[in-house]
Amino acid sequence: MLGISQKELCADAECSRKLLNDFENGIRRPHRRNVERIRAALETAGASFVFDGAKVGVLVDPARVSSRTARGRTMGERESA
């Protein structure tokens, strides 16, 4: 939804694409410092994390949603309707 690529996120978070891929696919959990850097990079890009007990939600300000992604384009359509 933010329109950033894995390559961009990894550069901002100073982590490898393999680590990010493995994390996204549930293959491994990164060390705490890597999780913190990924989270900080996503927050800088416009994501907000909401915690409620054992649940985590991710919010994106509609003004920061990118039309580079299918989900972002769909959200843009909702905003203009």
Residue pairs with C-beta under 8 A, 6 or more apart in sequence:
1 60
1 65
1 66
1 69
1 71
1 72
1 75
2 42
2 45
2 46
2 47
2 60
2 64
2 65
2 66
2 69
2 72
3 65
3 66
3 67
3 68
3 69
3 72
4 12
4 45
4 66
6 17
6 20
6 21
7 17
9 20
9 38
9 41
9 42
9 45
10 16
10 17
10 19
10 20
12 41
12 44
12 45
13 20
13 34
13 37
13 38
13 40
13 41
14 37
15 30
15 34
15 37
15 38
19 28
19 30
19 34
20 38
21 27
22 28
23 29
23 30
23 38
29 35
30 38
39 49
42 49
42 58
43 49
45 64
46 60
46 61
46 64
47 58
47 59
47 60
48 58
48 59
48 60
48 61
49 56
49 57
49 58
49 59
50 56
50 57
50 58
50 59
51 57
62 75
62 79
65 72
65 75
65 76
66 72
67 73
67 76
